[in-house]
Amino acid sequence: MTAPEIAIVAPNTLTSLGLQNLLEEIIPMATIRVFRSFTELMDDTPDMYAHYFISSQIYFEHTSFFLPRKPKTIVLAGGDNQPQLSGVPTLNIYQDEKGLVKDILQLHRYGHQHGHPDKQPD
């Protein structure tokens, strides 16, 4: 199995770099790529990613791309005042590091309770 690749798409450099660092610690075998815009993601190979961590603004501007990829998409939310997204996981980026790690691990367990979607059966 090849190492999973994860895309972070957010215009805020500090948010992107902080999340990249956390994900590299939690999932050291993954390749994490950072894009400052949706256009940068599209200029890459956008369908190769196991997961997309997306700023809420980019998600809403490009919902038509992310809706078919809903199981792979995590929206970076700015606290409790974000709208609820039906069936789309969110990550509150305004919490402390311990909370972020806990929520990322919960998202991983919930999203992969039946195994990784790209994993081939033995």
Secondary structure, DSSP 8 states (H G I E B T S, - for coil): ----EEEEE-S-HHHHHHHHHHHHHH-TTSEEEEESSHHHHHHS-GGG-SEEEEEHHHHHHTHHHHGGGGGGEEEEE-STTS---TT--EEETTS-HHHHHHHHHHHHHHHTTT--TT----
